[in-house]
Amino acid sequence: MKQLHYALSHDCWLPGSVSIISSTMVHVVTAISVDVQVQNEQDLVLSARQGNIAKVKQLIDSGVSVNAVDEFGTTPLMLLAAQGLDSGVQLLLDHPACLVNKRTSTMMVS
């Protein structure tokens, strides 16, 4: 671990430390990436719940999955449709990744 700390703090690679640093960095980057993805999906669902179509579009354009679900299995498409926000519904339906009538293990998802 001292080698790892030294290598990271001095921005260099030490013999024998490459695999340790690579493995550690991959795990850290993966964990951060998953956290950011989950947060972005939660933001998308919340924006749809609030009827904020501009924010929904911004999040989708940035790569957030249009098929995000909340803890109850509710999708942005369901939320926008329930509010009668046709332009938001069309925005999601026009996205090539939008899954309509996808079955999950417990329920039908819009």
C-alpha positions in Angstrom: 0.0 0.0 0.0 2.9 2.4 0.6 3.9 2.0 -3.0 0.3 2.7 -4.1 0.2 5.9 -1.9 3.6 7.0 -3.1 2.7 6.4 -6.8 -0.6 8.2 -6.6 0.8 11.2 -4.6 3.8 11.6 -6.8 2.0 11.0 -10.1 4.3 8.1 -11.1 4.3 4.3 -11.5 6.4 2.0 -9.5 7.5 -1.4 -10.6 4.9 -4.0 -9.5 2.3 -1.3 -8.7 0.6 -1.0 -12.1 -1.8 -3.9 -11.6 -2.7 -2.7 -8.1 -3.3 0.9 -9.2 -5.2 -0.2 -12.3 -7.4 -2.5 -10.4 -8.1 0.0 -7.7 -8.7 2.8 -10.1 -11.1 0.7 -12.2 -13.2 -0.1 -9.0 -13.3 3.5 -8.0 -14.2 4.8 -11.4 -16.8 2.1 -11.8 -18.4 2.9 -8.5 -18.5 6.6 -9.3 -19.9 5.9 -12.7 -22.7 3.8 -11.3 -23.5 6.4 -8.7 -23.7 9.2 -11.3 -25.9 7.0 -13.6 -28.3 6.2 -10.7 -28.5 9.9 -9.7 -29.1 11.0 -13.3 -31.9 8.5 -13.7 -33.5 9.7 -10.4 -33.2 13.2 -11.7 -35.0 12.2 -14.9 -37.8 10.5 -13.0 -38.1 13.5 -10.7 -38.1 16.0 -13.6 -40.9 14.0 -15.3 -42.9 13.9 -12.1 -42.6 17.7 -11.9 -43.6 18.0 -15.5 -40.3 19.7 -16.4 -40.0 18.7 -20.0 -37.0 21.0 -20.7 -35.0 19.2 -18.0 -36.2 15.8 -19.2 -35.0 16.7 -22.7 -31.6 17.9 -21.3 -31.1 14.7 -19.3 -32.0 12.5 -22.3 -29.8 14.5 -24.6 -26.9 14.0 -22.1 -27.4 10.2 -22.4 -29.6 9.3 -19.4 -31.7 6.2 -20.1 -35.3 7.1 -21.2 -36.3 3.8 -19.5 -35.3 4.9 -16.0 -37.6 3.8 -13.2 -38.2 4.9 -9.6 -38.4 2.6 -6.6 -42.0 1.7 -7.6 -41.3 0.9 -11.2 -42.7 4.1 -12.5 -41.1 5.5 -15.7 -40.8 9.0 -17.0 -43.2 8.1 -19.8 -45.9 7.0 -17.3 -45.4 10.2 -15.3 -45.7 12.5 -18.3 -48.6 10.7 -19.7 -50.5 10.8 -16.4 -50.1 14.6 -16.5 -51.3 14.9 -20.1 -48.0 16.4 -21.2 -48.2 15.3 -24.8 -45.0 17.0 -25.9 -43.0 15.2 -23.2 -44.6 11.9 -24.0 -43.8 12.3 -27.7 -40.2 13.3 -26.8 -39.8 10.0 -25.0 -41.6 7.9 -27.6 -39.5 9.4 -30.4 -36.3 8.3 -28.6 -35.0 5.1 -30.3 -34.2 3.5 -26.9 -37.7 4.0 -25.5 -39.1 0.6 -24.5 -42.9 0.6 -24.6 -44.8 -2.2 -22.8 -41.6 -3.8 -21.5 -42.2 -6.5 -19.0 -40.2 -6.5 -15.8 -40.2 -9.4 -13.4 -43.1 -7.9 -11.4 -45.1 -5.6 -13.6 -45.7 -4.1 -17.0 -43.7 -0.9 -17.6 -44.9 1.7 -20.0 
